[in-house]
Amino acid sequence: MHLVATMTKSAAGWILAALLAGRGAAAFSPGRAAARVSTELRLNSDDRRAFLSRALNLPFVLLPAAANAASVPVQRAVGSAESKCREQGNCLETFELDGAVGWNWGGTERCDASDPLCGPDGRLREEALSGKPVPAKDPAFVVTDVVELALTIGTGSNSDSGIMKLGLYGEKCPELVAELKDLCGTGLVTSKDLLLGAPVKLGVGGSLTYIRPEERLEFGVGSQKVAYAKSIRKAKAPEEFVPQARPGGERLEAVRRELSSRKHDVAGLVSMPKDGIGYGGGLVLGKDDEAYASAFQISATSAPDMDKEGRKVIGQLIDGKSMDLLARLAGSPTRKMLPGQNGGTPLIKVTVDDCAIYSVADLVAKE
């Protein structure tokens, strides 16, 4: 039975490889497959990889010949093994699926994700990315408040730090700006009568939760339970802990009535979900514990897709150092689960250690 199970998994492997090669279901014949697998079950091979290699070359799989395999469109195969198989046109035959289907991340020789020069494709850049220009000042977009995000990039002795400064358009989007100020300040509270709960604070458990390379960053609190446990210095939150629900009622309606201050037409714009904080996780809302994982985003380039998603611009980055940090983070590698996936969680941990808020009016008065 163990042998049968092992061979069945191997058979699944070459079926998957055939599908990834773009041959589709038409290239697969169940009857012929069963006969071929039955024959393979009688083999006494001590080398699983050798078996897979033979299976991938079986005629009924109809894999492309070496010349055709080299023409499979791959944009970002990485590592020497992938590069070699691409040159020789035998990525599938040697079971180097990263090279065959063009994963954005993978391979045997990829760069260290903590290196500022490490790119989304797993290769080292020759020089560090420089930020795009700070969004131009416009009298139509008055910055009323400044939020400073203190970030730690990486962990341990190799960690780095940086400050990202966000200017908020409090006159254009007062309700949305108020939500972000709550998240960065005293914390978001939607339920005051919880037996055991805590405000949602970006400076306690907040992090960079998503990157769409060279297009946008996303920040939020991935888990309220984890954040609360961190705040009380425990490994996990007590069982009776109840996370804050998403905003509702009049607060939600007020946010929905607000319009975006401008288009997502340059890098460095602060963007909120169309229904505000707590509603940025897609069409299907997840558990309350993860409701604030997609709190807000920052554009890393002109991003018309963010307009199509109904997102609302409520502010911008305000200095060159912040733009440089944006470029670095947006050019970082991400975890990829599927080929062609546009973005993912960062491979390197980026935490929000502190989130400070300043009123521009107060700053001017002090000067």
KEKE-3310 file (N, C-alpha, C; in steps of 0.2 Angstrom, whole numbers, plus 5000, padded with zeros to 4 digits):
npx = (5004:5010:5019:5010:5004:5014:5018:5006:5006:5017:5013:5003:5011:5018:5006:5002:5013:5012:5000:5004:5013:5004:4997:4984:4968:4966:4977:4978:4975:4965:4963:4975:4984:4982:4986:5000:5004:5002:5011:5023:5022:5027:5041:5057:5063:5075:5076:5067:5067:5072:5062:5052:5057:5057:5044:5039:5043:5035:5026:5012:5010:5013:5023:5031:5044:5062:5066:5054:5051:5060:5054:5043:5035:5043:5046:5053:5062:5073:5089:5103:5100:5087:5090:5099:5091:5082:5091:5094:5082:5075:5067:5055:5058:5068:5062:5062:5052:5050:5058:5051:5038:5039:5040:5039:5047:5059:5069:5087:5097:5094:5093:5097:5083:5083:5092:5094:5096:5090:5079:5061:5062:5071:5084:5100:5100:5110:5112:5105:5087:5080:5069:5054:5048:5042:5025:5018:5016:5000:4987:4975:4975:4976:4988:4984:4987:5001:5007:5019:5027:5036:5047:5053:5064:5066:5074:5083:5101:5103:5093:5085:5080:5068:5059:5043:5034:5018:5007:4991:4975:4965:4955:4949:4945:4938:4932:4938:4951:4950:4948:4960:4969:4964:4967:4981:4983:4975:4969:4957:4941:4926:4918:4913:4909:4915:4919:4933:4943:4953:4958:4962:4977:4989:5003:5005:5007:5006:5010:5019:5009:5006:5013:5012:5023:5032:5021:5011:5010:5004:4998:4994:4985:4988:4983:4972:4972:4985:4992:4987:4992:5005:5005:5003:5014:5013:5013:5002:4985:4972:4959:4946:4947:4941:4940:4940:4926:4922:4920:4903:4886:4882:4895:4901:4892:4895:4908:4907:4900:4910:4921:4935:4950:4958:4964:4973:4987:5000:5016:5017:5005:4992:4981:4964:4952:4936:4925:4931:4943:4945:4938:4945:4949:4945:4932:4925:4923:4933:4937:4933:4945:4955:4951:4957:4969:4971:4972:4977:4984:4999:5003:5015:5018:5010:4993:4980:4972:4969:4960:4949:4946:4939:4945:4951:4960:4968:4979:4997:5014:5027:5041:5058:5065:5055:5050:5060:5061:5049:5051:5061:5054:5043:5050:5054:5056:5042:5031:5026:5012:5006:5010:5011:5005:5001:5005:5010:5013:5026:5043:5052:5051:5042:5039:5028:5034:5031:5019:5016:5007:5005:4998:4997:4994:4997:5011:5015:5012:5021:5033)
npy = (4994:5006:5008:5010:5021:5030:5030:5035:5048:5052:5051:5060:5071:5072:5074:5086:5093:5092:5099:5112:5115:5119:5111:5106:5098:5090:5083:5073:5056:5046:5031:5027:5032:5025:5012:5015:5019:5008:5000:5006:5004:4992:4993:4993:5005:5015:5028:5042:5054:5050:5042:5052:5059:5050:5048:5060:5060:5052:5046:5048:5060:5070:5080:5096:5095:5097:5108:5115:5117:5126:5137:5141:5154:5163:5174:5178:5167:5161:5159:5148:5135:5136:5145:5137:5126:5133:5137:5125:5120:5110:5111:5105:5091:5090:5093:5106:5116:5130:5136:5132:5138:5151:5157:5170:5170:5159:5145:5139:5148:5161:5179:5186:5190:5200:5209:5225:5227:5216:5210:5208:5197:5189:5192:5201:5218:5230:5243:5252:5256:5271:5284:5289:5306:5317:5319:5333:5349:5355:5367:5363:5352:5351:5348:5343:5336:5326:5310:5299:5285:5273:5261:5245:5235:5218:5207:5204:5205:5210:5219:5234:5251:5264:5279:5284:5297:5303:5314:5320:5323:5332:5341:5338:5324:5321:5311:5299:5302:5304:5291:5285:5292:5288:5275:5276:5283:5284:5272:5261:5259:5250:5242:5245:5237:5225:5210:5207:5216:5226:5242:5244:5247:5253:5255:5244:5229:5231:5230:5229:5222:5217:5217:5223:5221:5235:5243:5245:5246:5239:5242:5236:5229:5213:5203:5204:5197:5192:5205:5210:5200:5203:5216:5213:5206:5191:5174:5171:5177:5178:5166:5172:5184:5196:5202:5218:5223:5227:5244:5251:5256:5274:5279:5271:5274:5288:5288:5281:5290:5299:5306:5301:5311:5313:5306:5290:5294:5296:5291:5288:5291:5290:5278:5273:5259:5259:5258:5262:5259:5242:5236:5232:5219:5213:5206:5196:5196:5193:5185:5194:5196:5198:5209:5221:5220:5225:5239:5252:5258:5262:5270:5265:5269:5277:5271:5266:5255:5255:5265:5260:5250:5257:5264:5277:5291:5299:5306:5309:5305:5315:5318:5316:5306:5297:5293:5286:5275:5270:5266:5256:5246:5243:5237:5225:5207:5195:5182:5169:5160:5155:5153:5168:5176:5192:5199:5198:5193:5201:5194:5197:5203:5217:5228:5240:5250:5261:5274:5290:5305:5322:5338:5349:5363:5364:5362:5373:5383:5381:5385)
npz = (5000:5004:4993:4983:4986:4986:4972:4967:4971:4964:4951:4951:4952:4939:4931:4935:4931:4917:4915:4919:4909:4900:4892:4895:4898:4887:4883:4892:4895:4904:4904:4897:4906:4917:4914:4911:4924:4931:4925:4930:4943:4945:4944:4952:4958:4966:4966:4968:4960:4948:4944:4942:4932:4922:4921:4917:4904:4897:4883:4883:4890:4882:4882:4877:4865:4867:4860:4859:4873:4876:4871:4879:4887:4899:4911:4923:4928:4940:4948:4946:4942:4936:4926:4919:4914:4907:4896:4891:4888:4895:4907:4912:4911:4919:4931:4936:4940:4943:4934:4923:4923:4927:4940:4952:4962:4969:4967:4967:4970:4976:4981:4997:5006:5015:5011:5005:4991:4985:4974:4968:4959:4964:4962:4964:4963:4955:4960:4974:4974:4970:4976:4968:4963:4976:4978:4970:4978:4980:4981:4982:4989:5005:5017:5033:5044:5050:5049:5057:5053:5061:5056:5057:5048:5044:5056:5071:5071:5058:5055:5050:5050:5047:5043:5039:5032:5032:5025:5028:5020:5028:5026:5014:5016:5029:5037:5034:5036:5050:5054:5051:5059:5072:5071:5071:5083:5098:5096:5087:5091:5091:5098:5114:5125:5127:5135:5137:5128:5116:5110:5093:5087:5076:5080:5088:5085:5072:5054:5039:5027:5015:4998:4982:4970:4966:4964:4974:4993:5008:5024:5040:5054:5057:5065:5079:5090:5091:5092:5104:5113:5112:5117:5131:5134:5132:5126:5119:5117:5130:5131:5132:5126:5115:5098:5090:5081:5063:5058:5059:5056:5058:5057:5047:5036:5034:5030:5018:5011:5008:4995:4985:4986:4975:4960:4958:4953:4954:4962:4980:4986:4999:5002:5005:5008:5000:5008:5020:5034:5039:5029:5019:5014:5002:4992:5000:5017:5030:5046:5062:5069:5060:5053:5052:5044:5032:5031:5026:5010:5000:4986:4974:4962:4947:4948:4941:4943:4956:4957:4950:4959:4968:4978:4990:4989:5003:5007:5006:5004:5011:5010:5003:5009:5013:5001:4996:5004:5002:4989:4991:4999:4991:4981:4986:4989:4988:4995:4985:4980:4968:4951:4941:4950:4957:4968:4986:5003:5012:5011:5020:5037:5041:5053:5062:5073:5080:5079:5076:5078:5071:5072:5059:5061:5074:5074:5066:5074:5085:5079)
capx = (5000:5014:5022:5005:5003:5020:5018:5001:5008:5022:5009:5000:5017:5019:5000:5003:5018:5009:4995:5008:5016:4999:4994:4977:4965:4965:4983:4978:4970:4964:4965:4982:4988:4981:4991:5007:5006:5002:5018:5028:5022:5031:5048:5060:5067:5076:5077:5061:5068:5073:5055:5048:5060:5055:5036:5038:5045:5031:5023:5005:5009:5014:5027:5035:5051:5067:5066:5048:5051:5063:5050:5038:5036:5045:5048:5057:5065:5079:5094:5107:5097:5082:5094:5102:5086:5080:5095:5094:5075:5072:5065:5050:5061:5073:5058:5063:5046:5051:5060:5046:5032:5041:5038:5043:5052:5061:5076:5092:5102:5091:5096:5094:5077:5084:5097:5091:5097:5087:5073:5056:5063:5076:5091:5102:5101:5117:5112:5098:5082:5079:5062:5051:5047:5037:5019:5019:5011:4994:4983:4968:4976:4980:4990:4982:4990:5007:5008:5026:5028:5043:5047:5059:5064:5070:5074:5090:5107:5103:5088:5086:5075:5066:5053:5039:5030:5012:5003:4984:4971:4960:4949:4945:4942:4938:4930:4943:4957:4949:4949:4967:4972:4962:4971:4988:4984:4973:4966:4951:4936:4920:4913:4915:4906:4918:4922:4940:4945:4958:4958:4966:4983:4995:5009:5005:5005:5005:5016:5018:5005:5006:5016:5012:5029:5033:5014:5008:5011:4998:4999:4988:4986:4986:4979:4971:4974:4993:4994:4985:4996:5011:5005:5003:5020:5012:5014:4995:4979:4968:4953:4941:4949:4936:4943:4935:4922:4922:4915:4897:4881:4883:4902:4902:4889:4899:4914:4905:4898:4916:4924:4942:4952:4961:4966:4980:4990:5008:5018:5017:4998:4989:4974:4960:4947:4931:4921:4935:4947:4941:4934:4950:4952:4942:4924:4923:4925:4936:4935:4935:4952:4959:4948:4961:4975:4972:4970:4978:4989:5002:5004:5022:5018:5003:4990:4973:4968:4967:4954:4944:4944:4935:4949:4950:4966:4967:4985:5003:5021:5029:5048:5061:5067:5049:5049:5066:5059:5043:5054:5064:5049:5039:5054:5056:5053:5036:5029:5022:5009:5004:5013:5007:5002:5003:5008:5010:5016:5034:5047:5056:5047:5043:5035:5027:5036:5027:5015:5015:5003:5006:4994:5001:4993:5001:5018:5016:5011:5027:5038)
capy = (5000:5012:5009:5012:5028:5034:5031:5039:5055:5054:5052:5067:5076:5073:5076:5093:5096:5093:5105:5118:5116:5122:5106:5106:5091:5086:5079:5068:5050:5042:5024:5026:5034:5020:5007:5017:5019:5001:4997:5009:5001:4986:4995:4994:5011:5018:5036:5045:5060:5047:5040:5057:5061:5045:5049:5066:5059:5047:5049:5051:5066:5075:5086:5098:5093:5101:5115:5119:5119:5133:5143:5142:5161:5164:5181:5179:5162:5163:5154:5144:5129:5138:5148:5132:5122:5137:5137:5118:5118:5104:5112:5100:5085:5090:5094:5113:5119:5137:5139:5130:5142:5158:5159:5177:5169:5152:5143:5137:5153:5168:5183:5186:5195:5206:5214:5231:5226:5210:5212:5203:5192:5185:5194:5207:5224:5233:5248:5253:5260:5278:5285:5294:5313:5318:5322:5340:5352:5358:5371:5359:5346:5354:5343:5345:5331:5322:5303:5296:5277:5271:5255:5240:5230:5213:5205:5203:5210:5212:5223:5241:5255:5269:5283:5286:5302:5303:5320:5318:5329:5332:5345:5334:5318:5322:5305:5294:5304:5303:5284:5283:5295:5284:5269:5277:5286:5280:5266:5261:5255:5249:5239:5247:5233:5218:5207:5208:5218:5232:5246:5242:5252:5252:5254:5238:5223:5233:5228:5229:5215:5215:5220:5222:5224:5241:5246:5247:5243:5239:5241:5235:5224:5206:5199:5208:5193:5193:5211:5210:5196:5207:5221:5211:5201:5184:5171:5171:5181:5174:5164:5177:5190:5197:5207:5223:5222:5232:5250:5251:5262:5281:5280:5268:5278:5294:5286:5279:5296:5303:5304:5302:5318:5314:5300:5287:5295:5296:5287:5291:5293:5286:5276:5269:5256:5263:5258:5263:5254:5236:5234:5232:5213:5210:5205:5192:5199:5188:5186:5201:5196:5200:5214:5227:5218:5229:5246:5257:5257:5268:5269:5266:5272:5278:5265:5266:5249:5257:5269:5255:5246:5262:5266:5284:5295:5304:5309:5308:5305:5322:5320:5312:5299:5293:5290:5281:5270:5267:5262:5250:5241:5240:5232:5219:5200:5192:5175:5168:5154:5153:5157:5174:5180:5199:5201:5193:5195:5202:5189:5200:5206:5224:5230:5247:5250:5267:5278:5296:5310:5329:5343:5354:5369:5364:5363:5380:5388:5381:5388)
capz = (5000:5004:4987:4978:4988:4984:4965:4965:4972:4959:4945:4952:4950:4931:4928:4937:4926:4910:4915:4920:4903:4895:4888:4896:4899:4881:4883:4897:4894:4910:4902:4896:4912:4922:4911:4912:4931:4933:4923:4934:4950:4945:4944:4958:4957:4973:4965:4966:4955:4942:4942:4940:4926:4917:4920:4913:4897:4894:4877:4883:4893:4876:4884:4872:4864:4870:4856:4861:4880:4877:4869:4884:4889:4906:4912:4929:4931:4944:4951:4941:4940:4932:4920:4915:4911:4901:4890:4888:4886:4898:4914:4915:4911:4925:4936:4938:4938:4944:4927:4917:4923:4928:4947:4953:4968:4970:4964:4972:4972:4976:4985:5004:5006:5020:5007:5001:4984:4983:4970:4968:4955:4967:4959:4966:4959:4955:4965:4977:4971:4972:4976:4963:4966:4981:4975:4970:4982:4977:4986:4982:4994:5010:5023:5040:5049:5048:5053:5056:5054:5063:5054:5057:5042:5046:5063:5074:5070:5052:5054:5048:5052:5043:5045:5033:5034:5028:5026:5027:5018:5033:5024:5009:5018:5036:5040:5032:5040:5057:5055:5051:5065:5077:5071:5073:5089:5104:5094:5084:5095:5088:5103:5121:5130:5127:5142:5136:5122:5116:5104:5087:5086:5071:5083:5093:5081:5065:5050:5031:5027:5008:4993:4975:4968:4962:4963:4981:4999:5012:5031:5045:5060:5054:5070:5085:5096:5092:5094:5111:5117:5112:5122:5138:5134:5133:5120:5116:5120:5134:5127:5133:5122:5109:5094:5088:5074:5059:5060:5056:5058:5055:5055:5040:5031:5033:5026:5011:5007:5006:4989:4984:4985:4968:4956:4960:4947:4955:4968:4986:4988:5004:4999:5009:5005:4998:5014:5026:5037:5041:5023:5013:5013:4996:4992:5006:5023:5035:5053:5065:5071:5054:5050:5050:5041:5026:5034:5021:5005:4998:4979:4972:4955:4945:4949:4939:4946:4963:4956:4948:4965:4972:4984:4990:4991:5008:5009:5002:5007:5011:5009:4999:5012:5013:4994:4995:5008:4998:4983:4993:5001:4985:4977:4990:4987:4991:4995:4979:4980:4962:4945:4939:4956:4956:4975:4992:5009:5011:5013:5026:5041:5042:5058:5063:5080:5083:5075:5079:5074:5073:5068:5055:5064:5080:5072:5064:5080:5089:5075)
cpx = (5004:5017:5017:5004:5008:5020:5012:5003:5013:5018:5005:5005:5017:5012:5000:5008:5015:5004:4999:5011:5011:4996:4987:4975:4965:4971:4983:4973:4970:4966:4972:4986:4988:4986:4998:5009:5006:5009:5023:5028:5026:5039:5051:5065:5069:5078:5071:5062:5069:5066:5052:5051:5058:5047:5035:5040:5041:5027:5016:5004:5010:5017:5030:5042:5055:5066:5059:5048:5055:5059:5044:5040:5037:5048:5054:5060:5072:5083:5097:5104:5091:5085:5096:5097:5083:5084:5095:5087:5072:5070:5060:5053:5065:5069:5060:5057:5046:5053:5055:5040:5033:5039:5042:5048:5053:5067:5081:5096:5098:5094:5093:5089:5078:5089:5093:5091:5093:5080:5067:5057:5069:5083:5093:5103:5108:5118:5105:5093:5081:5072:5060:5050:5042:5031:5019:5014:5006:4989:4976:4969:4980:4981:4988:4985:4996:5007:5015:5025:5035:5043:5054:5059:5069:5070:5082:5095:5107:5097:5090:5080:5074:5060:5050:5034:5024:5008:4996:4980:4964:4954:4945:4942:4942:4937:4935:4949:4956:4950:4956:4971:4970:4966:4979:4989:4981:4970:4959:4946:4929:4915:4916:4913:4909:4920:4929:4942:4950:4957:4963:4971:4988:5001:5010:5002:5004:5011:5014:5015:5005:5010:5014:5018:5029:5026:5011:5011:5005:5000:4993:4990:4984:4982:4978:4973:4982:4995:4992:4990:5003:5011:5005:5009:5018:5012:5007:4990:4975:4962:4947:4942:4944:4939:4937:4932:4924:4918:4908:4892:4883:4890:4903:4898:4892:4905:4912:4903:4904:4919:4932:4944:4955:4962:4972:4984:4998:5009:5018:5010:4995:4982:4970:4954:4940:4926:4925:4939:4942:4938:4939:4952:4949:4935:4921:4926:4927:4934:4937:4942:4957:4956:4952:4968:4976:4969:4971:4983:4993:5004:5012:5023:5011:4999:4982:4969:4965:4960:4948:4942:4939:4939:4949:4957:4964:4973:4991:5009:5023:5036:5051:5063:5061:5048:5054:5064:5053:5046:5057:5059:5045:5043:5057:5053:5047:5035:5024:5019:5007:5008:5008:5004:5005:5007:5008:5013:5023:5038:5051:5051:5048:5037:5034:5028:5032:5024:5013:5011:5004:5001:4998:5000:4997:5009:5020:5016:5018:5033:5038)
cpy = (5006:5013:5012:5020:5033:5035:5035:5046:5057:5055:5058:5073:5077:5075:5084:5097:5097:5098:5112:5120:5119:5117:5105:5099:5087:5082:5073:5062:5046:5034:5023:5027:5028:5014:5009:5017:5012:4998:5000:5006:4995:4987:4995:4999:5014:5026:5039:5051:5056:5045:5046:5060:5057:5047:5055:5066:5054:5050:5052:5057:5072:5081:5089:5096:5098:5108:5119:5121:5125:5139:5145:5149:5161:5171:5182:5172:5164:5158:5150:5138:5130:5141:5142:5128:5126:5137:5130:5116:5112:5105:5107:5093:5084:5092:5101:5117:5127:5140:5137:5135:5149:5160:5166:5176:5161:5151:5142:5142:5160:5172:5183:5192:5201:5211:5219:5230:5220:5212:5207:5197:5187:5186:5200:5212:5227:5239:5249:5257:5267:5280:5290:5301:5313:5321:5329:5343:5355:5361:5367:5354:5349:5348:5346:5342:5327:5316:5301:5289:5276:5263:5251:5235:5225:5212:5204:5208:5213:5217:5230:5245:5261:5273:5285:5291:5303:5310:5318:5324:5329:5336:5342:5328:5317:5315:5300:5296:5303:5295:5282:5286:5291:5278:5270:5281:5282:5273:5266:5256:5255:5246:5241:5242:5226:5216:5208:5210:5224:5236:5243:5248:5249:5251:5248:5232:5225:5231:5230:5222:5213:5220:5218:5225:5230:5245:5249:5243:5243:5238:5240:5231:5217:5202:5203:5204:5193:5199:5212:5206:5200:5212:5219:5206:5194:5181:5171:5175:5176:5172:5168:5183:5190:5203:5212:5222:5227:5238:5249:5257:5268:5282:5277:5272:5285:5293:5284:5285:5300:5301:5305:5309:5319:5307:5297:5288:5296:5292:5291:5293:5288:5285:5272:5265:5260:5264:5260:5258:5248:5233:5233:5225:5209:5209:5201:5194:5193:5189:5192:5201:5199:5206:5220:5226:5222:5236:5251:5255:5263:5266:5270:5268:5274:5271:5265:5261:5251:5261:5265:5251:5251:5265:5274:5287:5300:5307:5307:5308:5312:5323:5314:5305:5294:5289:5285:5275:5266:5263:5256:5244:5238:5236:5226:5212:5198:5185:5174:5161:5151:5157:5163:5178:5187:5201:5196:5196:5196:5196:5191:5204:5213:5226:5237:5247:5256:5271:5285:5301:5317:5333:5348:5361:5370:5365:5370:5385:5387:5384:5396)
cpz = (5000:4997:4982:4980:4985:4976:4963:4966:4966:4952:4945:4950:4943:4928:4929:4932:4919:4910:4915:4913:4898:4891:4889:4897:4893:4880:4887:4895:4900:4909:4901:4902:4917:4920:4912:4919:4933:4931:4928:4941:4951:4945:4951:4958:4964:4972:4963:4960:4948:4939:4939:4933:4920:4915:4916:4906:4894:4888:4878:4886:4888:4878:4878:4871:4867:4866:4858:4868:4880:4875:4874:4887:4897:4907:4918:4932:4934:4947:4945:4938:4935:4925:4916:4911:4906:4895:4887:4886:4889:4906:4916:4915:4917:4932:4940:4936:4939:4937:4922:4917:4925:4935:4948:4959:4968:4967:4969:4974:4971:4981:4992:5004:5010:5017:5004:4994:4981:4980:4971:4964:4958:4965:4963:4961:4959:4959:4968:4973:4974:4971:4970:4967:4971:4977:4976:4975:4978:4982:4986:4987:5000:5015:5029:5045:5046:5053:5051:5058:5055:5061:5055:5052:5044:5054:5065:5072:5063:5050:5053:5050:5047:5046:5039:5035:5029:5030:5024:5025:5022:5031:5018:5011:5026:5040:5040:5036:5047:5059:5056:5057:5071:5077:5073:5080:5095:5102:5091:5089:5092:5093:5110:5126:5130:5134:5142:5129:5122:5110:5099:5086:5081:5075:5088:5088:5074:5061:5043:5030:5019:5003:4986:4972:4963:4960:4969:4987:5003:5019:5035:5051:5058:5059:5077:5091:5097:5094:5102:5116:5117:5117:5129:5139:5136:5126:5116:5120:5124:5129:5127:5129:5116:5105:5092:5081:5070:5060:5056:5058:5054:5053:5048:5035:5029:5029:5019:5007:5005:4999:4989:4983:4978:4966:4959:4954:4948:4961:4974:4989:4994:5002:5004:5006:5005:5004:5021:5029:5040:5035:5017:5011:5006:4997:4998:5012:5027:5042:5056:5067:5066:5050:5048:5047:5035:5027:5028:5016:5003:4991:4978:4965:4953:4945:4947:4942:4953:4962:4954:4954:4970:4978:4984:4993:4997:5010:5004:5007:5006:5010:5005:5002:5012:5007:4993:4998:5005:4992:4985:4995:4995:4980:4980:4987:4991:4991:4989:4980:4973:4956:4943:4944:4956:4963:4980:4998:5009:5014:5019:5030:5042:5047:5059:5071:5083:5077:5078:5075:5076:5069:5065:5059:5070:5079:5070:5070:5084:5086:5076)
residu = (MET:HIS:LEU:VAL:ALA:THR:MET:THR:LYS:SER:ALA:ALA:GLY:TRP:ILE:LEU:ALA:ALA:LEU:LEU:ALA:GLY:ARG:GLY:ALA:ALA:ALA:PHE:SER:PRO:GLY:ARG:ALA:ALA:ALA:ARG:VAL:SER:THR:GLU:LEU:ARG:LEU:ASN:SER:ASP:ASP:ARG:ARG:ALA:PHE:LEU:SER:ARG:ALA:LEU:ASN:LEU:PRO:PHE:VAL:LEU:LEU:PRO:ALA:ALA:ALA:ASN:ALA:ALA:SER:VAL:PRO:VAL:GLN:ARG:ALA:VAL:GLY:SER:ALA:GLU:SER:LYS:CYS:ARG:GLU:GLN:GLY:ASN:CYS:LEU:GLU:THR:PHE:GLU:LEU:ASP:GLY:ALA:VAL:GLY:TRP:ASN:TRP:GLY:GLY:THR:GLU:ARG:CYS:ASP:ALA:SER:ASP:PRO:LEU:CYS:GLY:PRO:ASP:GLY:ARG:LEU:ARG:GLU:GLU:ALA:LEU:SER:GLY:LYS:PRO:VAL:PRO:ALA:LYS:ASP:PRO:ALA:PHE:VAL:VAL:THR:ASP:VAL:VAL:GLU:LEU:ALA:LEU:THR:ILE:GLY:THR:GLY:SER:ASN:SER:ASP:SER:GLY:ILE:MET:LYS:LEU:GLY:LEU:TYR:GLY:GLU:LYS:CYS:PRO:GLU:LEU:VAL:ALA:GLU:LEU:LYS:ASP:LEU:CYS:GLY:THR:GLY:LEU:VAL:THR:SER:LYS:ASP:LEU:LEU:LEU:GLY:ALA:PRO:VAL:LYS:LEU:GLY:VAL:GLY:GLY:SER:LEU:THR:TYR:ILE:ARG:PRO:GLU:GLU:ARG:LEU:GLU:PHE:GLY:VAL:GLY:SER:GLN:LYS:VAL:ALA:TYR:ALA:LYS:SER:ILE:ARG:LYS:ALA:LYS:ALA:PRO:GLU:GLU:PHE:VAL:PRO:GLN:ALA:ARG:PRO:GLY:GLY:GLU:ARG:LEU:GLU:ALA:VAL:ARG:ARG:GLU:LEU:SER:SER:ARG:LYS:HIS:ASP:VAL:ALA:GLY:LEU:VAL:SER:MET:PRO:LYS:ASP:GLY:ILE:GLY:TYR:GLY:GLY:GLY:LEU:VAL:LEU:GLY:LYS:ASP:ASP:GLU:ALA:TYR:ALA:SER:ALA:PHE:GLN:ILE:SER:ALA:THR:SER:ALA:PRO:ASP:MET:ASP:LYS:GLU:GLY:ARG:LYS:VAL:ILE:GLY:GLN:LEU:ILE:ASP:GLY:LYS:SER:MET:ASP:LEU:LEU:ALA:ARG:LEU:ALA:GLY:SER:PRO:THR:ARG:LYS:MET:LEU:PRO:GLY:GLN:ASN:GLY:GLY:THR:PRO:LEU:ILE:LYS:VAL:THR:VAL:ASP:ASP:CYS:ALA:ILE:TYR:SER:VAL:ALA:ASP:LEU:VAL:ALA:LYS:GLU)
# end
